[in-house]
């Protein structure tokens, strides 16, 4: 699993990785960059290792693949 040093309840600012899918790019653009971690990373169906998040801005919630996100500096 990719190193994800956050726990449930933490607020993180994310950005898509260079090779991120259009879905991930859209979710971050439309709902981010600030997200609250709702569940620790785990394997999710077709997404692989993912983290369950909700948006500070729009109320969106869902899974984003860890391989497609990075913490904005």
C-alpha positions as CSV (number, residue, x, y, z in Angstrom):
1,X,0.0,0.0,0.0
2,X,1.2,3.5,-0.8
3,X,2.3,5.5,2.3
4,X,-0.7,7.5,3.4
5,X,0.2,9.1,6.7
6,X,-3.2,10.3,7.6
7,X,-5.9,9.0,9.9
8,X,-9.7,9.1,9.9
9,X,-10.9,12.7,10.5
10,X,-7.8,14.4,9.1
11,X,-8.2,17.1,6.5
12,X,-5.8,16.8,3.5
13,X,-5.3,18.9,0.4
14,X,-4.9,16.6,-2.6
15,X,-3.9,17.0,-6.2
16,X,-3.9,14.4,-9.0
17,X,-0.7,12.6,-10.0
18,X,0.6,13.1,-13.5
19,X,-0.9,9.8,-14.7
20,X,-4.2,10.1,-12.8
21,X,-7.5,9.1,-14.5
22,X,-9.9,11.7,-15.8
23,X,-12.3,10.6,-13.0
24,X,-9.8,11.4,-10.3
25,X,-8.8,14.7,-11.9
26,X,-12.5,15.7,-12.2
27,X,-13.3,14.8,-8.5
28,X,-10.4,16.9,-7.2
29,X,-11.1,19.8,-9.6
30,X,-14.9,19.8,-8.8
31,X,-14.8,19.0,-5.1
32,X,-11.3,19.8,-3.7
33,X,-8.6,20.4,-3.0
34,X,-9.6,19.9,0.7
35,X,-10.9,16.5,1.7
36,X,-11.6,14.8,5.1
37,X,-10.4,11.2,5.4
38,X,-13.4,9.1,6.3
39,X,-11.8,5.7,6.2
40,X,-8.3,4.3,6.2
41,X,-7.0,3.1,2.8
42,X,-8.1,-0.3,1.6
43,X,-8.6,-2.3,-1.5
44,X,-11.8,-1.3,-3.4
45,X,-13.1,-3.3,-6.4
46,X,-11.7,-1.9,-9.6
47,X,-9.9,1.1,-8.0
48,X,-7.3,-0.9,-6.1
49,X,-5.8,0.6,-2.9
50,X,-8.1,3.7,-2.3
51,X,-9.0,6.1,0.4
52,X,-12.6,7.1,1.3
53,X,-12.9,10.9,1.5
54,X,-15.5,13.7,1.7
55,X,-15.2,17.2,0.4
56,X,-14.9,20.2,2.6
57,X,-16.4,22.3,-0.2
58,X,-19.3,20.4,-1.8
59,X,-20.4,17.5,0.3
60,X,-19.2,15.0,-2.3
61,X,-17.9,11.7,-0.8
62,X,-16.3,8.7,-2.3
63,X,-13.2,6.6,-3.0
64,X,-10.0,7.9,-4.8
65,X,-7.2,5.6,-5.7
66,X,-4.0,6.2,-3.7
67,X,-1.9,5.7,-6.9
68,X,-3.7,8.7,-8.5
69,X,-3.5,11.3,-5.7
70,X,-0.7,13.1,-3.8
71,X,-0.7,15.6,-1.0
72,X,-0.5,19.2,-2.2
73,X,2.5,21.0,-0.7
